[in-house]
Amino acid sequence: MQSTDRTLSLPNHVGIILDGNRRWAKAKGLPMLEGHRQGSEVFKTISFACFERGVKYLSAYVFSTENWTRTEEEVSYLMQLLLKAVEKYLVEFNNKGIKIVILGSREGLSPKVLRGIKQAEAKTASNTKGTLALCLNYGGKQEITDAVKQIVGNVTDTDDITEDAITQALYEPSIPDIDLLIRTSGEQRTSGFMLWRTAYAELYFSDKFWPDFTVADLDIALEEFAARQRRFGQ
């Protein structure tokens, strides 16, 4: 991570689909929920490593709109885990100058979760050392749908519905396009994660379940990104 060339090739925005928590727990004969707990610890470690290496934006798929179909026990645990993680790690992220934003629909979230979100965003709002975007109750198609609805409600001419207009109507439009998208667990699909922002993202798939993903694995992904030639359709 010391190379100047490497620094120049560092992705500005890294996205992560944290996949494989449940399968990790099953493989180890542990309760399914333990996989999510371990996954949250790994996420904190990887997040700090990303920002320490110079990544400016890190986004993560923590709960999709489709995840509501899981058991009530698992959904409840995931929401509680999110709140605990915010409370437990908020001071550390804030002390490191990291801004936290939440992308997704607020509909269906409990008042307690909403309060936790507002607290995290308000406390870190002025931080400038990096931005952590947590995609909660998020769906890529839903984000674009909501953006178009917002634009249509504010324009009278269809010519005003442009790519830039849609970009500015996305959840947190200040979040730039993803440069490198990492997905763990061997699955090779994007599952609707930030559809608009991943148009030219470099994709990196790891066979490891998320709780087994290490800082060394992150460095391998960053090294591969640095070695790729990005053409953007040219």
C-alpha positions as CSV (number, residue, x, y, z in Angstrom):
1,M,0.0,0.0,0.0
2,Q,3.0,2.3,-0.1
3,S,3.4,2.7,-3.9
4,T,2.7,6.1,-5.4
5,D,1.3,4.5,-8.5
6,R,-1.0,2.5,-6.3
7,T,-2.2,5.6,-4.6
8,L,-3.0,7.2,-7.9
9,S,-5.1,4.2,-8.9
10,L,-7.0,4.0,-5.6
11,P,-10.8,3.9,-6.1
12,N,-12.5,7.0,-4.9
13,H,-15.7,5.0,-4.0
14,V,-15.7,1.4,-2.9
15,G,-19.0,-0.5,-2.6
16,I,-19.4,-3.8,-0.8
17,I,-22.1,-6.4,-0.9
18,L,-21.6,-8.2,2.5
19,D,-22.7,-11.7,1.5
20,G,-22.4,-15.0,3.2
21,N,-23.1,-14.3,6.9
22,R,-25.7,-17.0,7.3
23,R,-23.7,-19.6,5.3
24,W,-20.6,-18.9,7.3
25,A,-22.5,-19.6,10.5
26,K,-24.1,-22.8,9.1
27,A,-20.7,-24.1,8.0
28,K,-19.3,-23.6,11.5
29,G,-22.4,-25.1,13.2
30,L,-23.2,-21.8,14.8
31,P,-26.6,-20.0,15.1
32,M,-27.5,-18.1,12.0
33,L,-27.6,-14.8,13.9
34,E,-24.0,-15.3,15.0
35,G,-23.0,-14.9,11.4
36,H,-24.5,-11.4,11.3
37,R,-22.8,-10.4,14.5
38,Q,-19.4,-11.5,13.3
39,G,-20.1,-9.8,10.0
40,S,-20.7,-6.5,11.7
41,E,-17.3,-6.8,13.5
42,V,-15.6,-7.5,10.2
43,F,-17.4,-4.6,8.5
44,K,-16.0,-2.1,11.1
45,T,-12.5,-3.5,10.5
46,I,-12.7,-3.3,6.7
47,S,-14.3,0.2,6.9
48,F,-11.5,1.6,8.9
49,A,-8.9,-0.1,6.6
50,C,-10.6,1.5,3.5
51,F,-10.4,5.0,4.9
52,E,-6.9,4.5,6.2
53,R,-5.8,3.6,2.7
54,G,-7.3,6.7,1.2
55,V,-10.7,5.6,0.0
56,K,-13.0,8.6,0.2
57,Y,-16.4,6.9,0.0
58,L,-17.4,3.5,1.2
59,S,-20.9,2.1,0.7
60,A,-22.4,-1.1,2.0
61,Y,-25.5,-3.1,1.4
62,V,-26.6,-3.7,5.0
63,F,-30.4,-4.4,4.4
64,S,-32.2,-4.6,1.1
65,T,-35.9,-4.1,0.5
66,E,-36.1,-7.8,-0.3
67,N,-34.7,-8.7,3.2
68,W,-38.1,-8.0,4.8
69,T,-39.2,-11.5,3.5
70,R,-36.8,-13.2,5.9
71,T,-38.1,-14.5,9.2
72,E,-39.4,-12.0,11.8
73,E,-36.7,-13.2,14.2
74,E,-33.9,-12.5,11.7
75,V,-35.2,-9.1,10.6
76,S,-35.6,-8.0,14.2
77,Y,-32.1,-9.1,15.1
78,L,-30.6,-7.3,12.1
79,M,-32.3,-4.1,13.1
80,Q,-31.2,-4.4,16.7
81,L,-27.7,-5.2,15.5
82,L,-27.6,-2.1,13.3
83,L,-28.6,0.0,16.3
84,K,-26.1,-1.6,18.5
85,A,-23.4,-1.2,15.9
86,V,-24.2,2.5,15.5
87,E,-24.1,3.1,19.2
88,K,-20.9,1.1,19.7
89,Y,-18.9,2.4,16.8
90,L,-20.3,5.9,16.3
91,V,-17.7,7.5,18.6
92,E,-14.9,5.8,16.7
93,F,-16.1,6.8,13.3
94,N,-16.7,10.3,14.5
95,N,-13.3,10.6,16.1
96,K,-11.7,9.5,12.8
97,G,-13.7,12.2,10.9
98,I,-16.0,9.9,9.0
99,K,-19.4,11.1,7.9
100,I,-22.2,8.6,8.1
101,V,-25.2,8.7,5.7
102,I,-28.1,6.3,5.3
103,L,-29.4,5.5,1.9
104,G,-32.8,3.9,1.4
105,S,-36.5,4.3,2.2
106,R,-37.4,5.3,5.7
107,E,-40.8,3.7,5.3
108,G,-41.4,0.7,7.5
109,L,-38.5,1.4,9.9
110,S,-39.3,1.6,13.5
111,P,-39.1,4.9,15.4
112,K,-36.1,3.6,17.4
113,V,-34.2,2.8,14.2
114,L,-35.1,6.2,12.7
115,R,-33.8,7.9,15.8
116,G,-30.6,6.0,15.6
117,I,-30.2,7.0,12.0
118,K,-30.8,10.6,12.7
119,Q,-28.4,10.6,15.6
120,A,-25.6,9.1,13.5
121,E,-26.1,11.4,10.6
122,A,-26.4,14.5,12.8
123,K,-23.3,13.7,14.9
124,T,-21.1,13.1,11.9
125,A,-22.6,15.6,9.4
126,S,-19.6,18.0,9.4
127,N,-16.9,15.3,9.1
128,T,-14.7,15.4,6.1
129,K,-12.2,12.6,6.3
130,G,-14.4,10.1,4.4
131,T,-18.1,9.1,3.9
132,L,-19.7,5.8,5.0
133,A,-22.9,5.2,3.1
134,L,-25.1,2.5,4.7
135,C,-27.8,1.2,2.3
136,L,-30.6,0.3,4.6
137,N,-34.1,-0.7,3.4
138,Y,-32.6,-0.1,0.0
139,G,-33.4,-1.3,-3.5
140,G,-31.6,-0.1,-6.6
141,K,-34.7,-0.1,-8.8
142,Q,-36.7,1.7,-6.0
143,E,-34.1,4.4,-5.8
144,I,-34.3,5.1,-9.5
145,T,-38.1,4.9,-9.4
146,D,-38.2,7.4,-6.5
147,A,-35.8,9.7,-8.4
148,V,-38.0,9.7,-11.5
149,K,-41.1,10.4,-9.5
150,Q,-39.4,13.4,-7.8
151,I,-38.3,14.8,-11.2
152,V,-41.7,14.3,-12.9
153,G,-43.3,16.2,-10.0
154,N,-41.1,19.1,-10.6
155,V,-40.8,19.5,-14.4
156,T,-43.2,20.4,-17.2
157,D,-41.0,19.4,-20.1
158,T,-39.8,15.8,-20.6
159,D,-36.6,17.2,-22.0
160,D,-35.8,18.2,-18.4
161,I,-35.6,14.5,-17.5
162,T,-31.9,14.1,-18.1
163,E,-29.2,11.8,-16.7
164,D,-27.9,14.7,-14.5
165,A,-31.4,15.3,-13.2
166,I,-31.8,11.7,-12.2
167,T,-28.4,11.7,-10.6
168,Q,-29.3,14.8,-8.5
169,A,-32.6,13.1,-7.5
170,L,-31.0,9.9,-6.1
171,Y,-30.7,9.2,-2.4
172,E,-27.8,11.4,-1.2
173,P,-26.8,12.8,-4.6
174,S,-23.4,13.9,-3.2
175,I,-22.4,10.2,-3.2
176,P,-20.4,9.7,-6.5
177,D,-20.4,6.7,-8.8
178,I,-18.8,3.5,-7.5
179,D,-15.4,2.7,-8.8
180,L,-14.9,-0.7,-7.3
181,L,-17.7,-3.1,-6.2
182,I,-16.7,-6.0,-4.0
183,R,-19.0,-9.0,-3.4
184,T,-18.2,-11.9,-1.1
185,S,-19.4,-15.5,-0.8
186,G,-18.8,-16.5,-4.4
187,E,-22.0,-15.0,-5.8
188,Q,-21.4,-13.1,-9.0
189,R,-24.2,-10.6,-9.3
190,T,-25.0,-7.1,-8.1
191,S,-28.5,-7.8,-6.7
192,G,-29.7,-4.3,-7.5
193,F,-27.1,-2.6,-5.4
194,M,-26.7,1.1,-6.5
195,L,-27.8,0.3,-10.1
196,W,-27.3,3.9,-11.3
197,R,-23.9,4.4,-9.6
198,T,-22.4,1.1,-10.7
199,A,-22.7,1.7,-14.5
200,Y,-18.9,1.6,-14.9
201,A,-17.9,0.0,-11.7
202,E,-15.1,-2.6,-11.7
203,L,-16.4,-5.8,-10.2
204,Y,-14.5,-8.0,-7.8
205,F,-15.9,-11.3,-6.5
206,S,-14.4,-13.1,-3.5
207,D,-15.2,-16.8,-2.7
208,K,-14.9,-16.1,1.0
209,F,-18.0,-15.6,3.2
210,W,-18.1,-12.0,4.5
211,P,-17.1,-12.9,8.1
212,D,-13.9,-14.5,6.7
213,F,-13.0,-11.4,4.6
214,T,-9.8,-9.8,5.9
215,V,-7.8,-6.6,5.4
216,A,-5.4,-8.7,3.3
217,D,-8.3,-9.6,1.1
218,L,-9.3,-6.0,0.8
219,D,-5.7,-5.2,-0.3
220,I,-5.8,-7.9,-3.0
221,A,-9.1,-6.3,-4.3
222,L,-7.5,-2.9,-4.4
223,E,-4.4,-4.2,-6.1
224,E,-6.5,-5.8,-8.8
225,F,-8.4,-2.6,-9.3
226,A,-5.1,-0.7,-9.7
227,A,-4.0,-3.1,-12.4
228,R,-7.2,-2.8,-14.5
229,Q,-7.5,-0.3,-17.4
230,R,-10.8,1.5,-17.1
231,R,-12.1,2.5,-20.6
232,F,-15.6,3.9,-19.7
233,G,-17.0,2.6,-23.1
234,Q,-14.2,4.1,-25.1
